[in-house]
Amino acid sequence: MMEADLEVKAKESREKKEFEKKEGKFDPNSYSRENRWQAYLEEEEKKKEQEEKQKSNTIFKEYNEMMEEHKNRPPPGIYNKDGKVRQLN
């Protein structure tokens, strides 16, 4: 019984949206999947901008830059430039 009622409500909702599109009364800012996704993307961009701003204003700016540079480097090899083993235990 509840499923049938839900199907009727969903059909009415779809018909209402189609009618509003045809009549030009459709609100593009209404609560929809696309608008939620766009809001999510905007929020993520704001967070990235805020993090970048925070990184540039911190007293550890040089340290953070050094760590970012270090993160992109591969780990050192077993042998040094002369071909000798780096550490012997």
C-alpha positions as protocol buffer text, in pm:
chain_id: "A"
residue {
  index: 1
  type: MET
  ca { x: 0 y: 0 z: 0 }
}
residue {
  index: 2
  type: MET
  ca { x: 280 y: 242 z: 91 }
}
residue {
  index: 3
  type: GLU
  ca { x: 478 y: 153 z: -221 }
}
residue {
  index: 4
  type: ALA
  ca { x: 178 y: 224 z: -441 }
}
residue {
  index: 5
  type: ASP
  ca { x: 130 y: 560 z: -269 }
}
residue {
  index: 6
  type: LEU
  ca { x: 497 y: 639 z: -316 }
}
residue {
  index: 7
  type: GLU
  ca { x: 478 y: 553 z: -687 }
}
residue {
  index: 8
  type: VAL
  ca { x: 179 y: 785 z: -729 }
}
residue {
  index: 9
  type: LYS
  ca { x: 360 y: 1069 z: -551 }
}
residue {
  index: 10
  type: ALA
  ca { x: 674 y: 1017 z: -764 }
}
residue {
  index: 11
  type: LYS
  ca { x: 467 y: 1022 z: -1083 }
}
residue {
  index: 12
  type: GLU
  ca { x: 292 y: 1342 z: -972 }
}
residue {
  index: 13
  type: SER
  ca { x: 627 y: 1502 z: -896 }
}
residue {
  index: 14
  type: ARG
  ca { x: 769 y: 1410 z: -1238 }
}
residue {
  index: 15
  type: GLU
  ca { x: 458 y: 1543 z: -1412 }
}
residue {
  index: 16
  type: LYS
  ca { x: 476 y: 1865 z: -1213 }
}
residue {
  index: 17
  type: LYS
  ca { x: 841 y: 1919 z: -1309 }
}
residue {
  index: 18
  type: GLU
  ca { x: 767 y: 1855 z: -1676 }
}
residue {
  index: 19
  type: PHE
  ca { x: 473 y: 2096 z: -1666 }
}
residue {
  index: 20
  type: GLU
  ca { x: 685 y: 2366 z: -1499 }
}
residue {
  index: 21
  type: LYS
  ca { x: 956 y: 2324 z: -1763 }
}
residue {
  index: 22
  type: LYS
  ca { x: 699 y: 2363 z: -2042 }
}
residue {
  index: 23
  type: GLU
  ca { x: 537 y: 2666 z: -1879 }
}
residue {
  index: 24
  type: GLY
  ca { x: 868 y: 2833 z: -1802 }
}
residue {
  index: 25
  type: LYS
  ca { x: 809 y: 2832 z: -1428 }
}
residue {
  index: 26
  type: PHE
  ca { x: 1096 y: 2594 z: -1359 }
}
residue {
  index: 27
  type: ASP
  ca { x: 1329 y: 2726 z: -1089 }
}
residue {
  index: 28
  type: PRO
  ca { x: 1690 y: 2636 z: -1177 }
}
residue {
  index: 29
  type: ASN
  ca { x: 1796 y: 2707 z: -818 }
}
residue {
  index: 30
  type: SER
  ca { x: 1560 y: 2451 z: -672 }
}
residue {
  index: 31
  type: TYR
  ca { x: 1687 y: 2162 z: -464 }
}
residue {
  index: 32
  type: SER
  ca { x: 1812 y: 1907 z: -715 }
}
residue {
  index: 33
  type: ARG
  ca { x: 2096 y: 1662 z: -764 }
}
residue {
  index: 34
  type: GLU
  ca { x: 2279 y: 1893 z: -1006 }
}
residue {
  index: 35
  type: ASN
  ca { x: 2253 y: 2192 z: -774 }
}
residue {
  index: 36
  type: ARG
  ca { x: 2377 y: 1988 z: -478 }
}
residue {
  index: 37
  type: TRP
  ca { x: 2675 y: 1868 z: -684 }
}
residue {
  index: 38
  type: GLN
  ca { x: 2755 y: 2224 z: -792 }
}
residue {
  index: 39
  type: ALA
  ca { x: 2733 y: 2344 z: -431 }
}
residue {
  index: 40
  type: TYR
  ca { x: 2968 y: 2063 z: -327 }
}
residue {
  index: 41
  type: LEU
  ca { x: 3224 y: 2161 z: -593 }
}
residue {
  index: 42
  type: GLU
  ca { x: 3206 y: 2526 z: -489 }
}
residue {
  index: 43
  type: GLU
  ca { x: 3256 y: 2431 z: -124 }
}
residue {
  index: 44
  type: GLU
  ca { x: 3561 y: 2217 z: -211 }
}
residue {
  index: 45
  type: GLU
  ca { x: 3712 y: 2504 z: -408 }
}
residue {
  index: 46
  type: LYS
  ca { x: 3657 y: 2742 z: -116 }
}
residue {
  index: 47
  type: LYS
  ca { x: 3828 y: 2494 z: 118 }
}
residue {
  index: 48
  type: LYS
  ca { x: 4128 y: 2467 z: -115 }
}
residue {
  index: 49
  type: GLU
  ca { x: 4157 y: 2845 z: -139 }
}
residue {
  index: 50
  type: GLN
  ca { x: 4130 y: 2876 z: 237 }
}
residue {
  index: 51
  type: GLU
  ca { x: 4401 y: 2612 z: 291 }
}
residue {
  index: 52
  type: GLU
  ca { x: 4631 y: 2787 z: 44 }
}
residue {
  index: 53
  type: LYS
  ca { x: 4571 y: 3119 z: 217 }
}
residue {
  index: 54
  type: GLN
  ca { x: 4635 y: 2961 z: 556 }
}
residue {
  index: 55
  type: LYS
  ca { x: 4957 y: 2801 z: 432 }
}
residue {
  index: 56
  type: SER
  ca { x: 5082 y: 3132 z: 295 }
}
residue {
  index: 57
  type: ASN
  ca { x: 5009 y: 3316 z: 621 }
}
residue {
  index: 58
  type: THR
  ca { x: 5161 y: 3064 z: 861 }
}
residue {
  index: 59
  type: ILE
  ca { x: 5495 y: 3107 z: 1037 }
}
residue {
  index: 60
  type: PHE
  ca { x: 5592 y: 2760 z: 910 }
}
residue {
  index: 61
  type: LYS
  ca { x: 5565 y: 2864 z: 545 }
}
residue {
  index: 62
  type: GLU
  ca { x: 5924 y: 2770 z: 460 }
}
residue {
  index: 63
  type: TYR
  ca { x: 5893 y: 2438 z: 642 }
}
residue {
  index: 64
  type: ASN
  ca { x: 5570 y: 2352 z: 457 }
}
residue {
  index: 65
  type: GLU
  ca { x: 5731 y: 2437 z: 122 }
}
residue {
  index: 66
  type: MET
  ca { x: 6032 y: 2221 z: 207 }
}
residue {
  index: 67
  type: MET
  ca { x: 5806 y: 1929 z: 305 }
}
residue {
  index: 68
  type: GLU
  ca { x: 5605 y: 1960 z: -19 }
}
residue {
  index: 69
  type: GLU
  ca { x: 5930 y: 1954 z: -217 }
}
residue {
  index: 70
  type: HIS
  ca { x: 6057 y: 1658 z: -17 }
}
residue {
  index: 71
  type: LYS
  ca { x: 5730 y: 1467 z: -69 }
}
residue {
  index: 72
  type: ASN
  ca { x: 5779 y: 1474 z: -447 }
}
residue {
  index: 73
  type: ARG
  ca { x: 6135 y: 1334 z: -433 }
}
residue {
  index: 74
  type: PRO
  ca { x: 6199 y: 961 z: -460 }
}
residue {
  index: 75
  type: PRO
  ca { x: 6356 y: 794 z: -156 }
}
residue {
  index: 76
  type: PRO
  ca { x: 6737 y: 786 z: -154 }
}
residue {
  index: 77
  type: GLY
  ca { x: 6907 y: 481 z: -300 }
}
residue {
  index: 78
  type: ILE
  ca { x: 7121 y: 228 z: -118 }
}
residue {
  index: 79
  type: TYR
  ca { x: 7443 y: 356 z: -272 }
}
residue {
  index: 80
  type: ASN
  ca { x: 7585 y: 709 z: -261 }
}
residue {
  index: 81
  type: LYS
  ca { x: 7745 y: 899 z: -552 }
}
residue {
  index: 82
  type: ASP
  ca { x: 8075 y: 715 z: -510 }
}
residue {
  index: 83
  type: GLY
  ca { x: 7906 y: 374 z: -535 }
}
residue {
  index: 84
  type: LYS
  ca { x: 7959 y: 289 z: -170 }
}
residue {
  index: 85
  type: VAL
  ca { x: 7685 y: 163 z: 61 }
}
residue {
  index: 86
  type: ARG
  ca { x: 7528 y: 454 z: 252 }
}
residue {
  index: 87
  type: GLN
  ca { x: 7518 y: 284 z: 593 }
}
residue {
  index: 88
  type: LEU
  ca { x: 7672 y: -26 z: 736 }
}
residue {
  index: 89
  type: ASN
  ca { x: 7554 y: -174 z: 1063 }
}
